Amino acid sequence: MAIEFLSGTLLCKQKRSSRRARRKLRKQYLWLALVVFLLASTSTVQVRAQQPTVSVFPELATVPSVGLEFTVKITVQDIVNLAAWEFRLYYPNDILNGTSVTEGPFLRTEGTSTFFMLREFTDSYNETHGRIAVFSLRLNLDEPAVDGNGVLATITFKSKAKGGPSLIHLANVTLADPQANEIPCFTVDGEVEVNDEAQPIQSPLTMSDLRLTIESPENQLHFIYADPRRMTRAVATYDVASGGVVVGMCHNSQQQGFDTNSQWVSQEESDKGRLLFSEERVFMFAGPTTLWCVNYLEGHRLTPVYFNIESRGDQSYLKFIENSTGTAKVDRMASSIDFEHEDYFVFMALADQNNNKVFIGYGFDWKGTWSTGIYFKTIYPNIEAYTRSYYIMHWVDLNGDGIPQTSEMAQIASG
């Protein structure tokens, strides 16, 4: 139905446009028809390793207990001239339920629009497996296709029973260039294992404990940031700027480093982001899509709040979800937020498996993360009054200057 609607829209535009515009629209229509035909009629091609690789990442997802949500990514490496992709994914329905599928950013590089379609998403494809069928293609033929490495899609699952390791299988993988020619590729499956460990009981750590943290002796705190070599936007530096506000508040000099520090943070794919020390005090300023440590803590549901992106129809919704209840405390359509003048942010306290006292602050986007440091500095003189483990705030740029100010921030949830 979506293909038929899109084709009809293009034909209507043809009638209203000039001869030159009609030629362009016919070219787009032909491209769309060729790609849809290709995606519908080809199958996975296994070829030599020097060709592009489409993979399930991580290759082994280890879920510590039943009832946890976790994500896997479908990635592409070493691709040249990519304009469309398709895959099917089979997963074991005895231990997993599918939760959501979202398009990754790779095909939308440089802001080009895409046609993304989830054809099938079911836990009961057959007695043993669920199946996901999805494709995406670039619509603007005047923009160059994309090269390099990136994420095609992100899939969220929820563990339902102990089991595994079990295969997460990629099938019918097709990559295409702007002329709808198939690009041969190699595929790498993944595995998932669900254990039955009891979920850790969170420490009653609250934000009021931050006074003792700020007053820590020299080199007793760890400020951990996302490694800037992974960043693709200059504004990502505001994660460090937000942390810098708090570093400047500390009574003594403290330690700062990146999540690629193998002495502090696990670099193994099975538990990347896990803190390697014990009973330390740690600050983190960035969300799970940026900072490996936050991704690990939220993925293992050790945080009082976690971030999620949910697709509904052709829209993406950004959420802050309370871990203890599963309730979305913020649920906003991403396209409805003008991030230059509005954002949401969370700051929270927790204890991890090694009894590290961890404080995390970040926003949906960079101004929300910046707001975290600004807000914390303002409330610090009265920090004893902040006796909850998390606070969610809403910033709205009331004076239109684009700069977050404490007077423009309102609390909307805590727990």
N, C-alpha and C positions, 0 to 999 in steps of 0.2 A: 504493500500500500504506500509506504514512504517513497519508493522508487517511482511509482506511478504518479504520485502527487508532485514530486520534484520535476519529472518530465513534463507534466502538464503546465507547471509554472514556467518552465523554460520556453515552451511553445507559445504561451500567452505573451511573454516578453518579446518573442520574435515578431509578433503581429504589431507591437507598438514601437518597434525600434527602426532605425535607419538600416539601409542595406549593409553598411559596414558592421553595425551591431548585430544584424541577423547572422552574418557570417561567423561572428565570434560566438554567438549563442549556439549555432549549429555545431561548431567545433567542440563546445563544452558538452553539448548533448551527446555527440558521437563519443567523446571521451568517457562520459558516464556510462553509456550503453556498453562500450567495449570492456570497461573495467568490471561492471556488474556481471557481464558474460564470463569474463575470465575468472572472477572470484567464484562463480557458481559452478564452473566446469573443471577446475584444476584441483590437484591433490598435492599433498606434501611431497617435496622433493628432497631426498637426502643426498648431499653431494660433498665434495672435498672441503676440508676445514678452512681453506683460504677464502671460501665464499662467505657471504653474510650468514650470521648465526642468529636464530631466534630461540630464546631460552626462557625457561621457568626459573625465576630468581626469588629466593635462594634455591639451590638445587636440593637441599634438605631443610625443610621447615620443621623444627621441633617445637611442639606446643606442650607446655608443662602440665596442663590439666584440662579437664573437660569444662566446657562452658566459656571458653575464651575466644575472642575474635582475633584474627591475625590476617595479614595480607601477603599475597605473592604478586610479583610483577612479571609481565611478559615483556622482555627486552629484546632489542635488536642491536647487533654489533657489526661494524665494518660494512655498513650499507652505503651504496652510492645511487643517487637519483631515485629515491623512493617517493612514490606519490599515492600508493594505496596498499592496504594490507588486509588479510583475513586469517582467522584461525578458529579451530575448535579445541576445546579443552575438556578432558574427561577427568573426573575426580571421584574418589571412593565415598559413596554415600552412606556407608556404614559408620564412618567416623567423622564426616564433615557435612555441614549444611552450607550452601552458598548464601551470601548476604547481599553483595553488591558488586557491580562492574562499572568502572569509570575509565574513560579514555585517557591515556597518557599524553604528555605534552609534546612528544617528539614530532608527530606529523603536523602539528600546528606551529612549528617553528616560524619565527618572524611574524606571527599574528595571522597567518593564512587560515581561513575558515575551512572546516572539514564537514563531511557528511558521515556521522558516526551512527551505527545501527547495531543494536543488540537483537539478533535474530532469535536466539533461544537461550533460556537460563532456567534450568530445571534440576532439582535434586533427584528426580525419579525418571531419568532417561531410560534406564532398565533396572533390573533387580540389584545390580552392584554399583552402578555409576550415575552420577549427575553429569550434565553436559552444558557447556557454554559455547555459543556460536556468535561471533561478532566480527564486524568489519568497519573500516574507515577509509575515506579517500579525500584528497585535497580537491577543492572546487575551483580555485583560482588558477587557471592555466597560465596567467601572465607572471606568476611567481615561480621561481625555480624550485625543483624538488629538493628533498633533504638528504644530507649525507651524514655519516658518522655513527654514533651510538646513542641510544635513548630508550625511553619507556613507551611501549605501545599501549599498554593497558594495565590497570591495577585491579585485582580481584580480592575481595574480602570474604573470608570463610569464618565459620564458628565451629569449634570442635564439639562433638556430641557424644563421643565414646572413645575409650582407650583403644589404640590399635596402631598398626603399621610396623615398620615403614611401608607405605603404600604409594603406588605410582600416581603422579599427576601428569597426564599424557597430553602432549600437543599433537594435533592432527590437522590435516587439510590446511596447512600453513601456505599462504600465497602472498608474495610480494610483487608489486607491479610498478613500472616506471610511468612517466606521463603519457606515453604512447600506448599504454595498456599491455606492454610486453612483460611477460613474467620474468622475475629476477630469481634464479635458482638460489636455494638457501639450505643451510644445515640446521637441524633442530635439536634441542637438548631438553629432555623431560626433567621433571622434578620429583621429589618424594616428600611425604608428610608422615610424621609420627606424633601420635597423641599419647602423652603419659597420664598417670593418674595421681600426680603429686597434689597434695592439698594446697589450695591457693594461700599464699602468705597472708597472715593477718597484719593489717597495716598498723604501724605504730601510731599512737595518739599525738603525733607531731603536729604542731600548729604553727601558724605564721608568727605567733608571739614569741616563739623560740628564736626568732631571727636576731633579737637583741644580743643574746649570748654569742651568736655566730658572728655578728659584725664586730664584736669586741674580742674576737679570738686572738691569741698570741700570734707572733709572726710565723708565716708559712704553715698555718694550720688549716687554711681554706684552699679548695681547688675551684677555680673558675674555668669551666670547660666550654669551648665554643666550637661550632662547625668549622672544619678546615676551609679557609677561604679559597683554596685551589679548586674546590668543587663548585664554587658559586658562579652563577651565570648572570647575576644582576648586581650592579654596583651598590644598590640600596641594601644588599645583604650585610654590608658593614655596620648597619644600625643594630644588628644583633650584638656585636661587640660594643657598640656605643652604649646600649642599654646596660650591659654588664659593667661597662666602665663607670657608669654612675654609681653603682654599688661598690665597685672596687675603691672608688674615691671616698666612700663613706667609711671604709674599714679603718680601724684604729691603728693597724699595723700592716706592713707589707705582706701580700699573700701571693700564692702561686696561680699562674694563668697558663693555659695550654689548649691544644686542639684535640678533637676526638680521634685524630690519627696518631696520638701518642700511645704507643704500644705498651708503655709502662703503666699507663693509667686505665686504658680502655681496650677491651678485647677487639681484635681485628679479624677474628675467625667468622666465616659466613654464618655458622650455626648460632652464634650468640653475639654478633657484632653490636657494639655499644654497651655491653655489660661492664660495669665498673670493676676493676681488678683489685682495688684496695678495700679495706674494711674499717668501719667506725670512724670515717672521716666526714667532713662537712663540705658540701659541694653546691655550687651555683651553676645553673644552666640558663641561657637566654637564647632560645630558638625552639621551633616546633619540631614535630616528629618527621616532617618531610625534609628537614634540613640537618638536624643534629642527631647523629647516630644514637647517642645515649638516651635521648628523649624517645626516640623511636623504639628502642629496646624496652624502656620502662613502661611506656604506654602499651606496646604490643603484648607485654606480659601482665598487663592490668595491675601494675604496682602503683599507679598514680590515682589520686582521687577523681581526676577528670581526664578524659582523653579526647583527642580530635578525630573527626571522621568526615569524609566526603561521600555523599550519597547522590547517585544519579536517579532522577525521576523524569521520565520522558527524555526531552532533549536539554534539560537543565541540571546543573550541579548545585547541591545544597551543602553548606558548611555547617558543621555541628560541633559543639562542646557537649559531651555526654558524661553524666555523673556515673562513675564506675559502680558504686554500691547499689544503684537502683536501675541503671540502664536508661534513665530519663534524659532526653535531650534538653539541656538548659538554654542552648542557643541553637536555632535551626533556621538559617537564612539562605535564600537563593543567592548564589554568588553574584549573578548579574544585577541584583538589586542593590548592591553595596558600591558606593563610590569611595574606593579605598583612599583617595586623596583627602577625603573629609570625614571618613567614618571607619571604625574598626571595632572589633571585640578582642579582649585579651583576658588571659587567665594567669594568676600566680598561685602556686600551691606548694605544700610541704609534705614530705613523705619519708619513710625509711625503706631502703631496698633490702634484698636478701642478706646482704652483708652488714646490715645495720648502719649503712651510711646515711647521714642526714642530708637529704637532697632538697633543694629549693629550685623551682622551675618557673620561668615566666616567659610568655610569648603571646603573639596575636595571630589572627588569621593572616595578616600581611605585616609588612615591616613597620608601619606606623603603630600598629598594635603592640609589637614587641618593644619598640621605642617607648611607648606609653608605660610599659611595665616598670622600667627603671625610673621614669619620671614620677610615677605614682608612688612607688615604694619609698623614694626619698622624702616625699611629702608626709607620708603616714608614719615614718619611722619614729619620730618623737612620741607617738602614741601607740606603738606597736603592741603593747601588752593588751590592748583592747581587741586585737585581731586573733580571736581564739578558735577560729575555724581552720580546717586543713586546706581549703581552697576558696578563692574569691574570683568571680567572673565579672568583668567590667565592660561597659559600653562607652566608647569615645565617639562624640559627635562634634565636629568642628564648628562651634557656635559663632565664632567671630570671623570665619572664612579665611584665616591666615595659613591653614594647612599644617599648623604646628600643634601637637598635642599639649594640652595644659590640664592640670589637675581639676580645675573648675569645670571642665568640659567632660569629665568622666563620672559615670554613674554606676553603682553596683547593681547588678541584676540577679545574682545568685551567689550562694555560699553554702558550704557544708563541711 
